[in-house]
Amino acid sequence: MSKIVWKPGTLLSPVPVVLVSSGAVDSPNAVTVAWTGIVNTNPSMLYISLRPERHSHKIISESGEFVVNLVTRDLVRKTDSCGVYTGAKVNKFKKFNLTPEKASQVSSPMIKESPVNIECKVEKIIPLGTHDMFLARIVAVNVEESLIGEGGKLELKKAKLIAYSHGDYLELGKKVGSFGYSVKKKKQNRVK
Amino acid sequence: MSKIVWKPGTLLSPVPVVLVSSGAVDSPNAVTVAWTGIVNTNPSMLYISLRPERHSHKIISESGEFVVNLVTRDLVRKTDSCGVYTGAKVNKFKKFNLTPEKASQVSSPMIKESPVNIECKVEKIIPLGTHDMFLARIVAVNVEESLIGEGGKLELKKAKLIAYSHGDYLELGKKVGSFGYSVKKKKQNRVK
């Protein structure tokens, strides 16, 4: 099987797709972001990359705060719409029936309908071209009670989260392994 | 449904999981990375975050080059192993039967068994704590011919890529929408 060399492109896949909320509980805004990821484990940090022309860019640049809301099967259509409309002209929370919820560490609202809300404070904004990268410290995580199982274990599978791949929103499928499973198997084999 | 507030953690999900290859075709190394994402559309840029103690950190810091190899169902077990072993002691390509393949723009090898290889040149290294973030320019993308359909359209679904979620490797499932679908639907309704 041979390969074709293409010009540079954003072909990493799958990537997350999240709703980023900002502003305040009484003047909330939301935008859809796929250019996001964890950049550091301790302290826990993530980034979001936003185009400077986005309404959220202005709000977050000024407040230095935002919330990353994970997207579920039930939120896909609203998430898609939040990526198309602009908060400069539309109150997306009202238009798409999203409920602003008070966060614990930031004044940005969380989206009640999302089961996991990650509160963030911006540490640095790095302009890169079409997008500015907001490097942020995670300051709190909010998890819906129904996702917490026995012994306080997070059962994230129940949330029915969505991935984004080359323009498509995809459900998550079958589990095919978990971190370290390839080594554990070997150890069991050795014992036998 | 109420929410529990947790301490900061790396709870973004799902995230990508990739094999990052570095070194040279005759002395290749590979490491598993989930802290990766697209940070800029034009010029196309991505990041990987690596712990300074990783063998790949040293190699990539010195060469300024690496390749991001997307992970398929068939590569999950090897990917898990590449995250556990260290290239300082083990030639992972040999141990796990991975084939180094010459890239077009960088001297780092690509992994032949991966259907999409993203060639990268480091622009900046940002220390953040446990991890250093390598901001990199994408300089070429290599795609397996079998994934290219009619009219040169990329059919990434055929690759059977894997997502990483809270310690689990998951297959990608059903398509539930594609970018802009929520708006297109409305337009069609309007026409009726």
Boltz contact constraints between the chains, C-beta under 6 A:
constraints:
  - contact:
      token1: [A, 1]
      token2: [B, 144]
      max_distance: 6.0
  - contact:
      token1: [A, 1]
      token2: [B, 146]
      max_distance: 6.0
  - contact:
      token1: [A, 2]
      token2: [B, 145]
      max_distance: 6.0
  - contact:
      token1: [A, 3]
      token2: [B, 142]
      max_distance: 6.0
  - contact:
      token1: [A, 3]
      token2: [B, 144]
      max_distance: 6.0
  - contact:
      token1: [A, 4]
      token2: [B, 143]
      max_distance: 6.0
  - contact:
      token1: [A, 4]
      token2: [B, 145]
      max_distance: 6.0
  - contact:
      token1: [A, 5]
      token2: [B, 104]
      max_distance: 6.0
  - contact:
      token1: [A, 5]
      token2: [B, 140]
      max_distance: 6.0
  - contact:
      token1: [A, 5]
      token2: [B, 142]
      max_distance: 6.0
  - contact:
      token1: [A, 6]
      token2: [B, 141]
      max_distance: 6.0
  - contact:
      token1: [A, 6]
      token2: [B, 143]
      max_distance: 6.0
  - contact:
      token1: [A, 8]
      token2: [B, 44]
      max_distance: 6.0
  - contact:
      token1: [A, 8]
      token2: [B, 138]
      max_distance: 6.0
  - contact:
      token1: [A, 8]
      token2: [B, 139]
      max_distance: 6.0
  - contact:
      token1: [A, 9]
      token2: [B, 44]
      max_distance: 6.0
  - contact:
      token1: [A, 9]
      token2: [B, 141]
      max_distance: 6.0
  - contact:
      token1: [A, 10]
      token2: [B, 38]
      max_distance: 6.0
  - contact:
      token1: [A, 10]
      token2: [B, 41]
      max_distance: 6.0
  - contact:
      token1: [A, 10]
      token2: [B, 44]
      max_distance: 6.0
  - contact:
      token1: [A, 11]
      token2: [B, 141]
      max_distance: 6.0
  - contact:
      token1: [A, 12]
      token2: [B, 16]
      max_distance: 6.0
  - contact:
      token1: [A, 12]
      token2: [B, 38]
      max_distance: 6.0
  - contact:
      token1: [A, 12]
      token2: [B, 46]
      max_distance: 6.0
  - contact:
      token1: [A, 13]
      token2: [B, 161]
      max_distance: 6.0
  - contact:
      token1: [A, 14]
      token2: [B, 161]
      max_distance: 6.0
  - contact:
      token1: [A, 14]
      token2: [B, 163]
      max_distance: 6.0
  - contact:
      token1: [A, 15]
      token2: [B, 16]
      max_distance: 6.0
  - contact:
      token1: [A, 16]
      token2: [B, 12]
      max_distance: 6.0
  - contact:
      token1: [A, 16]
      token2: [B, 15]
      max_distance: 6.0
  - contact:
      token1: [A, 35]
      token2: [B, 38]
      max_distance: 6.0
  - contact:
      token1: [A, 37]
      token2: [B, 37]
      max_distance: 6.0
  - contact:
      token1: [A, 38]
      token2: [B, 10]
      max_distance: 6.0
  - contact:
      token1: [A, 38]
      token2: [B, 12]
      max_distance: 6.0
  - contact:
      token1: [A, 38]
      token2: [B, 35]
      max_distance: 6.0
  - contact:
      token1: [A, 39]
      token2: [B, 49]
      max_distance: 6.0
  - contact:
      token1: [A, 39]
      token2: [B, 133]
      max_distance: 6.0
  - contact:
      token1: [A, 40]
      token2: [B, 128]
      max_distance: 6.0
  - contact:
      token1: [A, 40]
      token2: [B, 129]
      max_distance: 6.0
  - contact:
      token1: [A, 40]
      token2: [B, 131]
      max_distance: 6.0
  - contact:
      token1: [A, 41]
      token2: [B, 10]
      max_distance: 6.0
  - contact:
      token1: [A, 41]
      token2: [B, 130]
      max_distance: 6.0
  - contact:
      token1: [A, 42]
      token2: [B, 129]
      max_distance: 6.0
  - contact:
      token1: [A, 42]
      token2: [B, 130]
      max_distance: 6.0
  - contact:
      token1: [A, 43]
      token2: [B, 129]
      max_distance: 6.0
  - contact:
      token1: [A, 44]
      token2: [B, 8]
      max_distance: 6.0
  - contact:
      token1: [A, 44]
      token2: [B, 9]
      max_distance: 6.0
  - contact:
      token1: [A, 44]
      token2: [B, 10]
      max_distance: 6.0
  - contact:
      token1: [A, 45]
      token2: [B, 128]
      max_distance: 6.0
  - contact:
      token1: [A, 46]
      token2: [B, 12]
      max_distance: 6.0
  - contact:
      token1: [A, 49]
      token2: [B, 39]
      max_distance: 6.0
  - contact:
      token1: [A, 76]
      token2: [B, 176]
      max_distance: 6.0
  - contact:
      token1: [A, 76]
      token2: [B, 177]
      max_distance: 6.0
  - contact:
      token1: [A, 77]
      token2: [B, 182]
      max_distance: 6.0
  - contact:
      token1: [A, 80]
      token2: [B, 177]
      max_distance: 6.0
  - contact:
      token1: [A, 80]
      token2: [B, 181]
      max_distance: 6.0
  - contact:
      token1: [A, 80]
      token2: [B, 182]
      max_distance: 6.0
  - contact:
      token1: [A, 81]
      token2: [B, 182]
      max_distance: 6.0
  - contact:
      token1: [A, 84]
      token2: [B, 183]
      max_distance: 6.0
  - contact:
      token1: [A, 104]
      token2: [B, 5]
      max_distance: 6.0
  - contact:
      token1: [A, 128]
      token2: [B, 40]
      max_distance: 6.0
  - contact:
      token1: [A, 128]
      token2: [B, 45]
      max_distance: 6.0
  - contact:
      token1: [A, 129]
      token2: [B, 40]
      max_distance: 6.0
  - contact:
      token1: [A, 129]
      token2: [B, 42]
      max_distance: 6.0
  - contact:
      token1: [A, 129]
      token2: [B, 43]
      max_distance: 6.0
  - contact:
      token1: [A, 130]
      token2: [B, 41]
      max_distance: 6.0
  - contact:
      token1: [A, 130]
      token2: [B, 42]
      max_distance: 6.0
  - contact:
      token1: [A, 131]
      token2: [B, 40]
      max_distance: 6.0
  - contact:
      token1: [A, 133]
      token2: [B, 39]
      max_distance: 6.0
  - contact:
      token1: [A, 138]
      token2: [B, 8]
      max_distance: 6.0
  - contact:
      token1: [A, 139]
      token2: [B, 8]
      max_distance: 6.0
  - contact:
      token1: [A, 140]
      token2: [B, 5]
      max_distance: 6.0
  - contact:
      token1: [A, 141]
      token2: [B, 6]
      max_distance: 6.0
  - contact:
      token1: [A, 141]
      token2: [B, 9]
      max_distance: 6.0
  - contact:
      token1: [A, 141]
      token2: [B, 11]
      max_distance: 6.0
  - contact:
      token1: [A, 142]
      token2: [B, 3]
      max_distance: 6.0
  - contact:
      token1: [A, 142]
      token2: [B, 5]
      max_distance: 6.0
  - contact:
      token1: [A, 143]
      token2: [B, 4]
      max_distance: 6.0
  - contact:
      token1: [A, 143]
      token2: [B, 6]
      max_distance: 6.0
  - contact:
      token1: [A, 144]
      token2: [B, 1]
      max_distance: 6.0
  - contact:
      token1: [A, 144]
      token2: [B, 3]
      max_distance: 6.0
  - contact:
      token1: [A, 145]
      token2: [B, 2]
      max_distance: 6.0
  - contact:
      token1: [A, 145]
      token2: [B, 4]
      max_distance: 6.0
  - contact:
      token1: [A, 146]
      token2: [B, 1]
      max_distance: 6.0
  - contact:
      token1: [A, 156]
      token2: [B, 166]
      max_distance: 6.0
  - contact:
      token1: [A, 161]
      token2: [B, 13]
      max_distance: 6.0
  - contact:
      token1: [A, 161]
      token2: [B, 14]
      max_distance: 6.0
  - contact:
      token1: [A, 163]
      token2: [B, 14]
      max_distance: 6.0
  - contact:
      token1: [A, 163]
      token2: [B, 163]
      max_distance: 6.0
  - contact:
      token1: [A, 166]
      token2: [B, 156]
      max_distance: 6.0
  - contact:
      token1: [A, 167]
      token2: [B, 178]
      max_distance: 6.0
  - contact:
      token1: [A, 167]
      token2: [B, 179]
      max_distance: 6.0
  - contact:
      token1: [A, 168]
      token2: [B, 175]
      max_distance: 6.0
  - contact:
      token1: [A, 168]
      token2: [B, 178]
      max_distance: 6.0
  - contact:
      token1: [A, 169]
      token2: [B, 176]
      max_distance: 6.0
  - contact:
      token1: [A, 169]
      token2: [B, 177]
      max_distance: 6.0
  - contact:
      token1: [A, 170]
      token2: [B, 172]
      max_distance: 6.0
  - contact:
      token1: [A, 170]
      token2: [B, 175]
      max_distance: 6.0
  - contact:
      token1: [A, 171]
      token2: [B, 173]
      max_distance: 6.0
  - contact:
      token1: [A, 171]
      token2: [B, 174]
      max_distance: 6.0
  - contact:
      token1: [A, 171]
      token2: [B, 176]
      max_distance: 6.0
  - contact:
      token1: [A, 172]
      token2: [B, 170]
      max_distance: 6.0
  - contact:
      token1: [A, 172]
      token2: [B, 173]
      max_distance: 6.0
  - contact:
      token1: [A, 173]
      token2: [B, 170]
      max_distance: 6.0
  - contact:
      token1: [A, 173]
      token2: [B, 171]
      max_distance: 6.0
  - contact:
      token1: [A, 173]
      token2: [B, 172]
      max_distance: 6.0
  - contact:
      token1: [A, 173]
      token2: [B, 173]
      max_distance: 6.0
  - contact:
      token1: [A, 174]
      token2: [B, 171]
      max_distance: 6.0
  - contact:
      token1: [A, 175]
      token2: [B, 168]
      max_distance: 6.0
  - contact:
      token1: [A, 175]
      token2: [B, 170]
      max_distance: 6.0
  - contact:
      token1: [A, 176]
      token2: [B, 76]
      max_distance: 6.0
  - contact:
      token1: [A, 176]
      token2: [B, 169]
      max_distance: 6.0
  - contact:
      token1: [A, 176]
      token2: [B, 171]
      max_distance: 6.0
  - contact:
      token1: [A, 177]
      token2: [B, 76]
      max_distance: 6.0
  - contact:
      token1: [A, 177]
      token2: [B, 80]
      max_distance: 6.0
  - contact:
      token1: [A, 177]
      token2: [B, 169]
      max_distance: 6.0
  - contact:
      token1: [A, 178]
      token2: [B, 167]
      max_distance: 6.0
  - contact:
      token1: [A, 178]
      token2: [B, 168]
      max_distance: 6.0
  - contact:
      token1: [A, 179]
      token2: [B, 167]
      max_distance: 6.0
  - contact:
      token1: [A, 181]
      token2: [B, 80]
      max_distance: 6.0
  - contact:
      token1: [A, 182]
      token2: [B, 77]
      max_distance: 6.0
  - contact:
      token1: [A, 182]
      token2: [B, 80]
      max_distance: 6.0
  - contact:
      token1: [A, 182]
      token2: [B, 81]
      max_distance: 6.0
  - contact:
      token1: [A, 183]
      token2: [B, 84]
      max_distance: 6.0
